[in-house]
């Protein structure tokens, strides 16, 4: 299974990638968009937790392609 989802990131980029067998998929987050994108990321994380019936979500890889504000500010906000 491979699922690529573009999260709303304003003028930036934020991608949610899942791959692997159903029920055991792994998660990669690529870029975080602008600061407000952190809200969409949090909602997506909550959805993934519910889908997995889990309390902790393991993200295999977090990639920030470069440090322009439209790629990194959402990640900074999320990690706060």
Secondary structure, 3 states (H helix, E strand, C coil): CEEEEECCCCCCCCEEEEECCCCCCEEEEECCCCCCHHHHHHHHHHHHHHHHCCCCCCCCEEECCCCCHHHHHHHHHHHC
